[in-house]
Structure formats: structure tokens, C-alpha cells
């Protein structure tokens, strides 16, 4: 699935019902139908969401999806700066 498809409110995401040995995760941050950021990752041999490796994958992908930005006050132009 393409990240842009996640942002489309008229499309339902379906599972294919197949068993996999690899967990594949695609995250998308949308504003309405518009894709603002995306991250993707995968890990093999994880059978449970409580697995520390899976939790680390989710942590890393979330940080990638929402990178840290410094706000220094003033106008909105300072919001785009990354550390």
C-alpha cells in the first residue's frame, strides 16, 4: 500500500489474511486527504506486539514520522528548523 492511500478517507484498508514471518509497518501523518509525512519499516521473526524489537521499531518509526523541531518564539518561520 502506498502512503498516500492511507490519507484517502473514502478507501478502507483491508487485510489480505495471509500469515507473514515479517512485520511490516507503514505510518502516515495526514491532514485530511494530504500526506504530510510517512515512515516505513519491517522486522523479521516477531510474533507478538510485546516483543521489545517490535516496540523499538514502532518507537523509531514514530520519531521519523514526527521529527523534533525547535520553536524559538516569534513568527511561524522558526517552526521549520530541525535540530
TIGU-56456 format. One record per atom (N, C-alpha, C): x, y, z; residue in one letter; residue number from 1; atom name. Coordinates in steps of 0.1 Angstrom, whole numbers, plus 5000, padded with zeros to 4 digits. Each point is the difference from the previous one (the first is absolute). Last residue first. Example, Ala and Ser with C-alpha at 12.3 -4.5 7.8 and 13.67 -1.06 7.14 Angstrom:
TIGU-56456
<X = 5128	Y = 4978	Z = 5071	r = S	k = 2	a = N>;
<X = 5009	Y = 5011	Z = 5000	r = S	k = 2	a = CA>;
<X = 4992	Y = 5011	Z = 5008	r = S	k = 2	a = C>;
<X = 5003	Y = 4943	Z = 4999	r = A	k = 1	a = N>;
<X = 4991	Y = 5012	Z = 5000	r = A	k = 1	a = CA>;
<X = 5009	Y = 5012	Z = 5000	r = A	k = 1	a = C>;
***
This chain:
TIGU-56456
<X = 5166	Y = 5202	Z = 5145	r = X	k = 83	a = N>;
<X = 5012	Y = 4999	Z = 5008	r = X	k = 83	a = CA>;
<X = 5011	Y = 4993	Z = 4993	r = X	k = 83	a = C>;
<X = 4961	Y = 5028	Z = 4975	r = X	k = 82	a = N>;
<X = 5002	Y = 4987	Z = 5007	r = X	k = 82	a = CA>;
<X = 5013	Y = 5001	Z = 5007	r = X	k = 82	a = C>;
<X = 4962	Y = 5037	Z = 4979	r = X	k = 81	a = N>;
<X = 5013	Y = 4997	Z = 5003	r = X	k = 81	a = CA>;
<X = 5001	Y = 4987	Z = 5008	r = X	k = 81	a = C>;
<X = 4960	Y = 5025	Z = 4986	r = X	k = 80	a = N>;
<X = 5005	Y = 4991	Z = 4990	r = X	k = 80	a = CA>;
<X = 5014	Y = 4995	Z = 5003	r = X	k = 80	a = C>;
<X = 4974	Y = 5034	Z = 5025	r = X	k = 79	a = N>;
<X = 4995	Y = 4986	Z = 5002	r = X	k = 79	a = CA>;
<X = 5007	Y = 4990	Z = 4991	r = X	k = 79	a = C>;
<X = 5005	Y = 5049	Z = 5000	r = X	k = 78	a = N>;
<X = 5010	Y = 4993	Z = 5009	r = X	k = 78	a = CA>;
<X = 4995	Y = 4985	Z = 5002	r = X	k = 78	a = C>;
<X = 4974	Y = 5033	Z = 4975	r = X	k = 77	a = N>;
<X = 5011	Y = 4995	Z = 4993	r = X	k = 77	a = CA>;
<X = 5010	Y = 4992	Z = 5008	r = X	k = 77	a = C>;
<X = 4959	Y = 5023	Z = 5016	r = X	k = 76	a = N>;
<X = 4999	Y = 4986	Z = 4996	r = X	k = 76	a = CA>;
<X = 5012	Y = 4995	Z = 4992	r = X	k = 76	a = C>;
<X = 5006	Y = 5042	Z = 5035	r = X	k = 75	a = N>;
<X = 4991	Y = 4996	Z = 4989	r = X	k = 75	a = CA>;
<X = 5001	Y = 4985	Z = 4997	r = X	k = 75	a = C>;
<X = 5014	Y = 5013	Z = 5049	r = X	k = 74	a = N>;
<X = 5000	Y = 5009	Z = 4988	r = X	k = 74	a = CA>;
<X = 4990	Y = 4995	Z = 4990	r = X	k = 74	a = C>;
<X = 5027	Y = 4966	Z = 5033	r = X	k = 73	a = N>;
<X = 4991	Y = 5011	Z = 5001	r = X	k = 73	a = CA>;
<X = 5000	Y = 5009	Z = 4988	r = X	k = 73	a = C>;
<X = 5023	Y = 4958	Z = 5003	r = X	k = 72	a = N>;
<X = 5007	Y = 5010	Z = 5007	r = X	k = 72	a = CA>;
<X = 4992	Y = 5013	Z = 5002	r = X	k = 72	a = C>;
<X = 4997	Y = 4943	Z = 4991	r = X	k = 71	a = N>;
<X = 4993	Y = 5013	Z = 4998	r = X	k = 71	a = CA>;
<X = 5007	Y = 5010	Z = 5009	r = X	k = 71	a = C>;
<X = 5015	Y = 4950	Z = 4976	r = X	k = 70	a = N>;
<X = 5001	Y = 5010	Z = 5010	r = X	k = 70	a = CA>;
<X = 4991	Y = 5012	Z = 4997	r = X	k = 70	a = C>;
<X = 4997	Y = 4945	Z = 4987	r = X	k = 69	a = N>;
<X = 5001	Y = 5014	Z = 4995	r = X	k = 69	a = CA>;
<X = 5001	Y = 5010	Z = 5012	r = X	k = 69	a = C>;
<X = 5002	Y = 4942	Z = 4986	r = X	k = 68	a = N>;
<X = 5001	Y = 5011	Z = 5010	r = X	k = 68	a = CA>;
<X = 5002	Y = 5014	Z = 4993	r = X	k = 68	a = C>;
<X = 4975	Y = 4959	Z = 4974	r = X	k = 67	a = N>;
<X = 5013	Y = 5004	Z = 5004	r = X	k = 67	a = CA>;
<X = 4999	Y = 5012	Z = 5010	r = X	k = 67	a = C>;
<X = 4967	Y = 4962	Z = 4984	r = X	k = 66	a = N>;
<X = 4998	Y = 5013	Z = 5006	r = X	k = 66	a = CA>;
<X = 5014	Y = 5004	Z = 5005	r = X	k = 66	a = C>;
<X = 4998	Y = 4960	Z = 4976	r = X	k = 65	a = N>;
<X = 4987	Y = 5006	Z = 4995	r = X	k = 65	a = CA>;
<X = 4999	Y = 5014	Z = 5005	r = X	k = 65	a = C>;
<X = 5036	Y = 4973	Z = 5016	r = X	k = 64	a = N>;
<X = 5002	Y = 5004	Z = 4986	r = X	k = 64	a = CA>;
<X = 4988	Y = 5008	Z = 4994	r = X	k = 64	a = C>;
<X = 4997	Y = 4981	Z = 5043	r = X	k = 63	a = N>;
<X = 5009	Y = 5012	Z = 5000	r = X	k = 63	a = CA>;
<X = 5003	Y = 5005	Z = 4986	r = X	k = 63	a = C>;
<X = 4974	Y = 4961	Z = 5004	r = X	k = 62	a = N>;
<X = 4992	Y = 5012	Z = 5005	r = X	k = 62	a = CA>;
<X = 5009	Y = 5012	Z = 5000	r = X	k = 62	a = C>;
<X = 5020	Y = 4959	Z = 4989	r = X	k = 61	a = N>;
<X = 4991	Y = 5005	Z = 4989	r = X	k = 61	a = CA>;
<X = 4992	Y = 5012	Z = 5005	r = X	k = 61	a = C>;
<X = 5027	Y = 4978	Z = 5032	r = X	k = 60	a = N>;
<X = 5008	Y = 5006	Z = 4990	r = X	k = 60	a = CA>;
<X = 4992	Y = 5006	Z = 4989	r = X	k = 60	a = C>;
<X = 4977	Y = 4976	Z = 5033	r = X	k = 59	a = N>;
<X = 5006	Y = 5012	Z = 5006	r = X	k = 59	a = CA>;
<X = 5008	Y = 5007	Z = 4989	r = X	k = 59	a = C>;
<X = 4982	Y = 4958	Z = 4989	r = X	k = 58	a = N>;
<X = 4990	Y = 5010	Z = 5001	r = X	k = 58	a = CA>;
<X = 5005	Y = 5013	Z = 5006	r = X	k = 58	a = C>;
<X = 5030	Y = 4964	Z = 4999	r = X	k = 57	a = N>;
<X = 4997	Y = 5004	Z = 4986	r = X	k = 57	a = CA>;
<X = 4989	Y = 5011	Z = 5000	r = X	k = 57	a = C>;
<X = 5011	Y = 4980	Z = 5041	r = X	k = 56	a = N>;
<X = 5011	Y = 5009	Z = 4996	r = X	k = 56	a = CA>;
<X = 4997	Y = 5005	Z = 4985	r = X	k = 56	a = C>;
<X = 4971	Y = 4968	Z = 5018	r = X	k = 55	a = N>;
<X = 4998	Y = 5012	Z = 5007	r = X	k = 55	a = CA>;
<X = 5011	Y = 5011	Z = 4996	r = X	k = 55	a = C>;
<X = 5005	Y = 4956	Z = 4985	r = X	k = 54	a = N>;
<X = 4989	Y = 5006	Z = 4993	r = X	k = 54	a = CA>;
<X = 4997	Y = 5014	Z = 5006	r = X	k = 54	a = C>;
<X = 5033	Y = 4974	Z = 5021	r = X	k = 53	a = N>;
<X = 5004	Y = 5004	Z = 4986	r = X	k = 53	a = CA>;
<X = 4989	Y = 5007	Z = 4992	r = X	k = 53	a = C>;
<X = 4991	Y = 4981	Z = 5043	r = X	k = 52	a = N>;
<X = 5008	Y = 5012	Z = 5001	r = X	k = 52	a = CA>;
<X = 5005	Y = 5005	Z = 4987	r = X	k = 52	a = C>;
<X = 4955	Y = 4971	Z = 5007	r = X	k = 51	a = N>;
<X = 5014	Y = 4997	Z = 4998	r = X	k = 51	a = CA>;
<X = 5007	Y = 5014	Z = 5000	r = X	k = 51	a = C>;
<X = 4952	Y = 4994	Z = 5003	r = X	k = 50	a = N>;
<X = 5008	Y = 5003	Z = 5013	r = X	k = 50	a = CA>;
<X = 5015	Y = 4997	Z = 4998	r = X	k = 50	a = C>;
<X = 4966	Y = 4991	Z = 4966	r = X	k = 49	a = N>;
<X = 5003	Y = 5015	Z = 5001	r = X	k = 49	a = CA>;
<X = 5008	Y = 5003	Z = 5012	r = X	k = 49	a = C>;
<X = 5004	Y = 4953	Z = 4974	r = X	k = 48	a = N>;
<X = 4992	Y = 5006	Z = 5010	r = X	k = 48	a = CA>;
<X = 5003	Y = 5015	Z = 5001	r = X	k = 48	a = C>;
<X = 5023	Y = 4968	Z = 4972	r = X	k = 47	a = N>;
<X = 4986	Y = 4994	Z = 5000	r = X	k = 47	a = CA>;
<X = 4991	Y = 5006	Z = 5010	r = X	k = 47	a = C>;
<X = 5048	Y = 5006	Z = 4968	r = X	k = 46	a = N>;
<X = 4993	Y = 5006	Z = 5011	r = X	k = 46	a = CA>;
<X = 4986	Y = 4994	Z = 5000	r = X	k = 46	a = C>;
<X = 5038	Y = 4994	Z = 4967	r = X	k = 45	a = N>;
<X = 4999	Y = 4991	Z = 5012	r = X	k = 45	a = CA>;
<X = 4993	Y = 5006	Z = 5012	r = X	k = 45	a = C>;
<X = 5019	Y = 5035	Z = 4963	r = X	k = 44	a = N>;
<X = 4997	Y = 4985	Z = 4999	r = X	k = 44	a = CA>;
<X = 5000	Y = 4994	Z = 5014	r = X	k = 44	a = C>;
<X = 4990	Y = 5052	Z = 4980	r = X	k = 43	a = N>;
<X = 5008	Y = 4992	Z = 5009	r = X	k = 43	a = CA>;
<X = 4996	Y = 4986	Z = 4998	r = X	k = 43	a = C>;
<X = 4995	Y = 5055	Z = 4977	r = X	k = 42	a = N>;
<X = 4996	Y = 4986	Z = 5001	r = X	k = 42	a = CA>;
<X = 5010	Y = 4992	Z = 5009	r = X	k = 42	a = C>;
<X = 4980	Y = 5054	Z = 4982	r = X	k = 41	a = N>;
<X = 5010	Y = 4991	Z = 5005	r = X	k = 41	a = CA>;
<X = 4995	Y = 4986	Z = 5001	r = X	k = 41	a = C>;
<X = 4989	Y = 5057	Z = 4986	r = X	k = 40	a = N>;
<X = 4997	Y = 4986	Z = 4997	r = X	k = 40	a = CA>;
<X = 5012	Y = 4992	Z = 5006	r = X	k = 40	a = C>;
<X = 4973	Y = 5053	Z = 4998	r = X	k = 39	a = N>;
<X = 5011	Y = 4992	Z = 5004	r = X	k = 39	a = CA>;
<X = 4997	Y = 4985	Z = 4998	r = X	k = 39	a = C>;
<X = 4982	Y = 5056	Z = 4988	r = X	k = 38	a = N>;
<X = 4999	Y = 4986	Z = 5000	r = X	k = 38	a = CA>;
<X = 5013	Y = 4993	Z = 5005	r = X	k = 38	a = C>;
<X = 4969	Y = 5051	Z = 4995	r = X	k = 37	a = N>;
<X = 5012	Y = 4993	Z = 5002	r = X	k = 37	a = CA>;
<X = 4997	Y = 4985	Z = 5000	r = X	k = 37	a = C>;
<X = 4968	Y = 5032	Z = 4985	r = X	k = 36	a = N>;
<X = 5010	Y = 5009	Z = 5006	r = X	k = 36	a = CA>;
<X = 5013	Y = 4994	Z = 5002	r = X	k = 36	a = C>;
<X = 4953	Y = 4992	Z = 4968	r = X	k = 35	a = N>;
<X = 5011	Y = 4994	Z = 5007	r = X	k = 35	a = CA>;
<X = 5010	Y = 5010	Z = 5004	r = X	k = 35	a = C>;
<X = 4945	Y = 5006	Z = 4989	r = X	k = 34	a = N>;
<X = 5014	Y = 5004	Z = 4997	r = X	k = 34	a = CA>;
<X = 5010	Y = 4993	Z = 5009	r = X	k = 34	a = C>;
<X = 4950	Y = 5001	Z = 5001	r = X	k = 33	a = N>;
<X = 5005	Y = 4991	Z = 4990	r = X	k = 33	a = CA>;
<X = 5015	Y = 5002	Z = 4997	r = X	k = 33	a = C>;
<X = 4986	Y = 5018	Z = 5046	r = X	k = 32	a = N>;
<X = 4990	Y = 4997	Z = 4990	r = X	k = 32	a = CA>;
<X = 5006	Y = 4990	Z = 4990	r = X	k = 32	a = C>;
<X = 5036	Y = 5008	Z = 5024	r = X	k = 31	a = N>;
<X = 4990	Y = 5011	Z = 5003	r = X	k = 31	a = CA>;
<X = 4990	Y = 4999	Z = 4989	r = X	k = 31	a = C>;
<X = 5037	Y = 4962	Z = 5021	r = X	k = 30	a = N>;
<X = 4992	Y = 5006	Z = 4990	r = X	k = 30	a = CA>;
<X = 4993	Y = 5013	Z = 5005	r = X	k = 30	a = C>;
<X = 5042	Y = 4960	Z = 5007	r = X	k = 29	a = N>;
<X = 4993	Y = 5011	Z = 5007	r = X	k = 29	a = CA>;
<X = 4994	Y = 5009	Z = 4989	r = X	k = 29	a = C>;
<X = 5017	Y = 4945	Z = 5004	r = X	k = 28	a = N>;
<X = 4998	Y = 5012	Z = 4992	r = X	k = 28	a = CA>;
<X = 4993	Y = 5011	Z = 5009	r = X	k = 28	a = C>;
<X = 5029	Y = 4948	Z = 5000	r = X	k = 27	a = N>;
<X = 4993	Y = 5011	Z = 5007	r = X	k = 27	a = CA>;
<X = 4998	Y = 5012	Z = 4991	r = X	k = 27	a = C>;
<X = 5010	Y = 4944	Z = 4997	r = X	k = 26	a = N>;
<X = 5001	Y = 5012	Z = 4993	r = X	k = 26	a = CA>;
<X = 4991	Y = 5010	Z = 5008	r = X	k = 26	a = C>;
<X = 5025	Y = 4948	Z = 5007	r = X	k = 25	a = N>;
<X = 4993	Y = 5011	Z = 5005	r = X	k = 25	a = CA>;
<X = 5001	Y = 5013	Z = 4991	r = X	k = 25	a = C>;
<X = 5007	Y = 4941	Z = 5004	r = X	k = 24	a = N>;
<X = 5002	Y = 5012	Z = 4992	r = X	k = 24	a = CA>;
<X = 4991	Y = 5011	Z = 5005	r = X	k = 24	a = C>;
<X = 5022	Y = 4950	Z = 5016	r = X	k = 23	a = N>;
<X = 4991	Y = 5010	Z = 5004	r = X	k = 23	a = CA>;
<X = 5004	Y = 5013	Z = 4991	r = X	k = 23	a = C>;
<X = 5008	Y = 4945	Z = 4991	r = X	k = 22	a = N>;
<X = 5006	Y = 5014	Z = 5001	r = X	k = 22	a = CA>;
<X = 4989	Y = 5010	Z = 5003	r = X	k = 22	a = C>;
<X = 4993	Y = 4954	Z = 4990	r = X	k = 21	a = N>;
<X = 5010	Y = 4999	Z = 5010	r = X	k = 21	a = CA>;
<X = 5007	Y = 5013	Z = 5002	r = X	k = 21	a = C>;
<X = 4947	Y = 4988	Z = 4985	r = X	k = 20	a = N>;
<X = 5013	Y = 5004	Z = 4996	r = X	k = 20	a = CA>;
<X = 5010	Y = 4997	Z = 5011	r = X	k = 20	a = C>;
<X = 4947	Y = 4986	Z = 4979	r = X	k = 19	a = N>;
<X = 5009	Y = 5000	Z = 5011	r = X	k = 19	a = CA>;
<X = 5014	Y = 5004	Z = 4995	r = X	k = 19	a = C>;
<X = 4950	Y = 5015	Z = 4979	r = X	k = 18	a = N>;
<X = 5012	Y = 4991	Z = 4999	r = X	k = 18	a = CA>;
<X = 5008	Y = 5001	Z = 5012	r = X	k = 18	a = C>;
<X = 4960	Y = 5027	Z = 4989	r = X	k = 17	a = N>;
<X = 4997	Y = 4987	Z = 5006	r = X	k = 17	a = CA>;
<X = 5012	Y = 4990	Z = 5000	r = X	k = 17	a = C>;
<X = 4992	Y = 5048	Z = 4985	r = X	k = 16	a = N>;
<X = 5000	Y = 4990	Z = 4990	r = X	k = 16	a = CA>;
<X = 4998	Y = 4986	Z = 5006	r = X	k = 16	a = C>;
<X = 4982	Y = 5051	Z = 5016	r = X	k = 15	a = N>;
<X = 5010	Y = 4990	Z = 5002	r = X	k = 15	a = CA>;
<X = 4999	Y = 4990	Z = 4989	r = X	k = 15	a = C>;
<X = 4985	Y = 5053	Z = 4996	r = X	k = 14	a = N>;
<X = 4996	Y = 4986	Z = 5002	r = X	k = 14	a = CA>;
<X = 5012	Y = 4991	Z = 5003	r = X	k = 14	a = C>;
<X = 4980	Y = 5055	Z = 5000	r = X	k = 13	a = N>;
<X = 5012	Y = 4991	Z = 5000	r = X	k = 13	a = CA>;
<X = 4996	Y = 4986	Z = 5003	r = X	k = 13	a = C>;
<X = 4970	Y = 5040	Z = 4977	r = X	k = 12	a = N>;
<X = 5001	Y = 4992	Z = 5012	r = X	k = 12	a = CA>;
<X = 5013	Y = 4992	Z = 4998	r = X	k = 12	a = C>;
<X = 4984	Y = 5049	Z = 4978	r = X	k = 11	a = N>;
<X = 5005	Y = 4987	Z = 4998	r = X	k = 11	a = CA>;
<X = 5002	Y = 4993	Z = 5013	r = X	k = 11	a = C>;
<X = 4985	Y = 5046	Z = 4994	r = X	k = 10	a = N>;
<X = 4990	Y = 4991	Z = 4994	r = X	k = 10	a = CA>;
<X = 5005	Y = 4986	Z = 4997	r = X	k = 10	a = C>;
<X = 5027	Y = 5036	Z = 5020	r = X	k = 9	a = N>;
<X = 4989	Y = 4996	Z = 5009	r = X	k = 9	a = CA>;
<X = 4990	Y = 4991	Z = 4993	r = X	k = 9	a = C>;
<X = 5054	Y = 5008	Z = 4992	r = X	k = 8	a = N>;
<X = 4988	Y = 5001	Z = 4993	r = X	k = 8	a = CA>;
<X = 4988	Y = 4996	Z = 5009	r = X	k = 8	a = C>;
<X = 5048	Y = 4998	Z = 5011	r = X	k = 7	a = N>;
<X = 4993	Y = 5013	Z = 5003	r = X	k = 7	a = CA>;
<X = 4987	Y = 5002	Z = 4993	r = X	k = 7	a = C>;
<X = 5028	Y = 4961	Z = 4994	r = X	k = 6	a = N>;
<X = 4996	Y = 5000	Z = 5014	r = X	k = 6	a = CA>;
<X = 4992	Y = 5013	Z = 5003	r = X	k = 6	a = C>;
<X = 5021	Y = 4993	Z = 4958	r = X	k = 5	a = N>;
<X = 4988	Y = 4993	Z = 5001	r = X	k = 5	a = CA>;
<X = 4994	Y = 5000	Z = 5014	r = X	k = 5	a = C>;
<X = 5044	Y = 5018	Z = 4989	r = X	k = 4	a = N>;
<X = 4989	Y = 5009	Z = 4996	r = X	k = 4	a = CA>;
<X = 4986	Y = 4993	Z = 5002	r = X	k = 4	a = C>;
<X = 5040	Y = 4975	Z = 5006	r = X	k = 3	a = N>;
<X = 4997	Y = 5008	Z = 5012	r = X	k = 3	a = CA>;
<X = 4988	Y = 5010	Z = 4997	r = X	k = 3	a = C>;
<X = 5004	Y = 4952	Z = 4975	r = X	k = 2	a = N>;
<X = 5007	Y = 5013	Z = 5000	r = X	k = 2	a = CA>;
<X = 4995	Y = 5009	Z = 5011	r = X	k = 2	a = C>;
<X = 5001	Y = 4944	Z = 4997	r = X	k = 1	a = N>;
<X = 4992	Y = 5012	Z = 5000	r = X	k = 1	a = CA>;
<X = 5009	Y = 5012	Z = 5000	r = X	k = 1	a = C>;
***
